[in-house]
Amino acid sequence: MIASFRRSLLAIALAAAAAWSATPVQAWSHQGHMLLTRLAALRIINDPSAPQGLRDFLKANMPHTIEECHQLATVDVIGGDPKNLTGFDAAATLPDRIQSTPDGKKPLEPYNAPEFQMHFMDMEWLSKDPAYKADFSNRPSLEQISRDVHDPRWKLAGYLPFRVEECYLNVTAAFAAKDKPFDNDAALRWAGYLAHYLEDSHQPHHSTIDFRSLSYLAAASVPGVHAIHSKTSDGRDALSYKSDSPDINVHGAIEYQLFENADEPRKTLREQYWNELLTRIDAHARERAANPPGAFDPSKPYDGFARVIEILSESYEYLPAVGKAGAAGYATGKFDAEAFFTSEDTIRGERMTMIQLIADRNARAVLEVEATWRCAWADAHSQ
């Protein structure tokens, strides 16, 4: 998740009274997207039972070893403006890097919206009440969510489920060249884009109106964060939140603060993250082998839209823990990495720190990208 889009809602309780603005934002930072995409590729490259053509394609565009991935996770500092990227490192970060460029600001069809709106889905806009509630009561079910891309609520919510579906169809078409080598550039672009957006869907803040956890920071009386009570045009109470400082940014803390440097406390935290990431990839891979997600049933067409809604709905359940960590990390109004990353909470029955939470969402993203690439290749070669 990497791009840096900031969505400012003037009144989160009423769609008609809302507006947003955007500047580039990142879901897992350029470094995070590079790492997750490399690891997904390596799982296929190192699997002798995987289709040889898919392995060859990935190997040609992802030349890195697991040792280089370890270096990227624990030592390297890529920053917000990486240079000389190639292969999947370039393709999987391009959706974020392009956002501030003229091409990135052009409306994309059929959405009639710029690139930054492709990276998230604030689920509450598709529910009965467009406001975040910590009891998840405003998280809509799949059945409540319109599949009409022209439904005006998507302009507010963001188009992530549609974009994943689009990328899947495009990479499948690119893989499906008959009787000749397929277009590597097209396949690389769409496979990288697909990886990026799938990884974005695993970032809890990409699922909600409260995308900076300001409701939690206001409740914890973090300096400079305010709850704003107002009235809508029809007389209803509305509640929104404001931060006096752009430096108070829980969204950014998840995205790039871990990779900000390799000094303490991050040196130790990054090693913990790497070990957790590998452990959780292995554990979740065993779970998926025993109980594969329904989206990958070979007897049914892949439904990218529904699958992303499922992932976002799961991501939503991590929001209270993220908010709690944010309140701890910004308790003084300044970011405290140790307090943020070691904050603990219980999520879906497991007690975990923020390092473990990030590793968990990242591990699931790696496996999702791997499975979706495999599915696209199978669909491309099934006829």
N, C-alpha and C positions, 0 to 999 in steps of 0.2 A: 503495500500500500504505500504509496510514496507520494504523492503529489502534494502540493500544499494549497488546498482550497479551503477558505474559511467561509462558512455559511452563517450569516448573521440574520437572525429572525427577529423582526421588530415586535411581533406578538406571536408566541408559539401556540397560543390557544385557538387561533382562528385563521384558517387558510386565507381568507379574503383580506386579512389585515397583515399578512406576512410578506416579507421581502428578504432577499439574500444578496450577499456580495461575495466575491471570490478573489482570493489570491492563491498562488500555488501552495498546496499542502501535501503531506506525505503520509501514507498508511503504514508502511513498515520501513520507510527511508529507502533511498536508492540501494544502500548496502543490504538492507533486509530483503528487498525483492531479488537482488542478485543472488544472495545466499540461498533463499528458498527455491528459486528456479534452478540453480545449479544442483541442489540436492535432489530435486524431483527428476532431473535429467539423469543424474548418476544412478538412481535406482533402476532406471530402465536400461541404461548403457551396461550396467554390471549384471543384468539379468539375462543369462544365456537363453532363457525360454521366451524372451520378448521378441517380437517381429524384427528380423534383421534389418529391414529397410528403415524402421523407426529408430533402431539403435544407431544405424549409420548416420541418419539425419541429425540426431542429437549429438553424436560424437563429433561430427563435422563443425557444429556450431557451439559446442560447450567443451572446450579442451581442458577443463580444470579437474584436479584431483581432489580427493577428500581431504588431503593435507592442506591444499590451498583453500578449501572451504573453512577448515579450522582456523587458518590464518586470517581469513576474512571476518570470521565471527569473533575472534578474540584479540586481534592485534591491529589490523588495518583500520584506517579512518578515511572513508571515501568522501564524505562531505556532501554538500548540496549541489555541487556543480562538477560532477566527475567528467574527466576528459578521456578521449581515445577508447571508448567502450566499443567492443565488437561482439558479434554473435548474440547469444541470449542475454549477456550482460546489458547490451544496448537495447535489444528488443523488449525485454521485460521491464525496463525503466523508462522507455520512451513515452508511454501514456502520461507520466508525470512531467518529464522533461519538456514535453511539447506544450504544456498548458499555457505558458506565458508568451508563446510565440504567435505570430499572426495566423499560422495554420491551426494552432491549437484553439484560437478564439473564434474560428469560423464555425457556424452552425453545422452540426452533423445530421445527416438524414438517416432514418425518418424522424429523428427526435426534435429537429430544429432547436438544438441546444449545443453549447460548446463542450469541449472535452472534459472540463472539470466536473460536469454533471453526470459523467459516466461512472464515477468511482464510488458512489454511495447510494444507499436507499434509506432515507429517514422513514422508518416503517410507520410511525404514528400518522403520517399524512394519509395513509390508506386505511386508517382505523376510524372509529366513530368520533374520536376526539383528538385533534392534533397536538398532544402535549405528552411529554415523557412522565411516566409514573413508575416509581420504584417497585411497585407490586406487579408490574408487567401487564396491567389490565388494558393498556392502550397498544399492546403489541397485536397486530392483526394476524389472523390465520390465513393460510393460502387461499381458502375459499372466499375470504373477504376482499382479496386483492384483485383489482382489475387487470386484465391482460391487454387492455386497449392502450396502446402506446400514446394515443391522442387524448386520453383522459387528462384533464388539466391538472389533476393532483400530482401527476408524475413530474411536472415542471418544478414543483416544490420538493418532491421526495428524492429525485435523482433517478437515473436510468440503469443502475447496475445490473439488475436481472436481465433486461433486454440486451444490454451490451455483451454479456457473457454468452447469451444465446446466439447473437450475431457472430461473435468471434468463433464460436464452436462450428457454426455452419461454414464459415470462411476457411478455417484451417482444415476441415474435413474435405472441402472442395479442393484445396491446395494439395492435400495428400493423395487425391484420387486421380492424378494424371495417368492416362492409359498409354501403354506401349512407348513411353519415353520418360526420361527423368523429370520429376516434378520441379516446379519453380521454387528453388530453395529460398529466394528472397521473400516470396509471398508466404510460403509455409512458415519461415522464421518469424516474419512480422506477426502473423495471426496467432501462432503458437505462443510467442512472447506476450502479446496482448492478452490472450486468454489466461496465461499464467498470472499476469499482473492483476487482472480484475478478480480472478478467483481468490488470490491472496488478499486483495482488499476486502472481500466479503467476510474474511475471518477476523478483521479488526473490529472490536466491539463498537468503537465510535463511528464506524461507517454504517451503522444500523439505526441511528437515532437522531432526533432533533437536538437532544442534549449532548452534542458532539464534542463538547469540552468539559463535561461533567460539572458545569457551573452550578447546577441545582445542589450537588453534594458539597461543593466548596462554599456556597452561600450558607447552607445549613450548618457548616462547621465554622462559620464566621472567619473564613480566610480573609485577611486584610485586602481591601480593594475589590471584593466581589460582592455584588448586591442583588437582592431580589427586587423586582419592580412590579408593583401591583397596579393594574389599570383596568379600564372598562372597554369592552368591545362596542362596536356601533349599535348592537342590539341590547346593550345593557348588561351583558354577562361579565363576570370577573375574569380577568386574564392575568397570567403570571409569566414573566420572562426574567432573564438574568443578564447581568452586565459585569464585565471585568474592566477595571480602570487601567490595567496594564496588559499589553500583548505578551509580556514575559510569563504571565500566568496561563499556561497552555498545557493542560493534561493530555490533549490530543497529541501534541508534539512530544510530550514526555514518553508516550508509548512508541512513537514513530522513530525518533532518532536519538533520544538521550542516552540509550545504552551504548551506542556507537560514537558518542561525542568525542571520546578520547580513550586511551588505553592505560590511563593512570588509575591509581586507587581512588575511590572504591570500585571503579568500573573494571579494572583489571581482574579482580576476583569475581565480580558479578558476571562478566562476560564468559569466564571459564565455567561458572555455574550454569549459565544459560546454554552454552554449547553442550555440556554433559546432559542437561535436562532435555535439550532438543533431540539428541540422538536416542536417548532412552525412550522418550515419548513417541518418536517416529516408529521405533520397533514395537512398542506396546500397542499403538493405535493400528499399525499394520496387521498385527495378529487379530485385533478386534474386527477389522474390516474383512479379513480373510474368512473369519468365522461367520460374520453377518454383514455381507456387502450392502452398501446403500442401494436403495431401490432404483436410483437413477441409472445405475450401471447394469441393470437386468438386460442381458443380451436379447431377450425376446421382445423388448419394448424399445421404442425410439428414445434417445436421450432427450430429456426435458431440462434444458439449462435454466430456464426461467424458474421452474418449480424448485430445482436443486439449489439455486442461489437463495431463494426465499427461505428454504430449510436451513441453510448455513447461517444466514443473517439472523434468523429467529434464534438459533443456538448462540450466536455471538451476543445477542441481546442479553442473555442471562449472565454475562460476565460484567455488565455495566455497574452494578452496585459495588463489586470489588474494585473496579477501576476508579469509581468515584471515591471510595474510601482511601485508596492509595493516593489519589490526587489531593485529598484533604490533608493527608499526612505529609506528602511531599512539598506542598505549598503552604504549610501551616503558618509560616512567618511571612508569606508573601514572596519569598525567594525559593528557588528549587533546591531541594535536598535529595540528592540521588539515593543515598543510603536509606532514608526514610521511605521514599517512594518504592524502590525496588524490593525492599524487604517487608513491606506492608503485607499482612496476611488476611485472608478471608476464606469462607467456605463457598465453593462454587460447584453446583451439581453434585453435592455430596463429598467433594474432595477439598481438604484444607490445602491452600497453596499460597505462595508468595507471588508478587507481581512478576518476578523472574520466571517462576514456574507457569504463571498464566500466559505470559508472552510465548514461552517455549511451547506450551500446549497448543495455543492457537496457530503458531507457526508450524508445528509438527503436522497438525491436521491439514493445513494449507499445502504443505509439501505432498502429502498423500493424495489430496484432492487434485492437484495439478497432474501428478503422475497418472492417476486413474482416468482423468478426462482426456489427456493426450492419448492414452492407450485406446480409449473408447472411440475417439475421433479417427484414429488409424484403422481400427476394426470396421467402423462404419464406412470409411473410404474404400476399403478393400473387400466389402461383403458382397459386392455384385459381380 
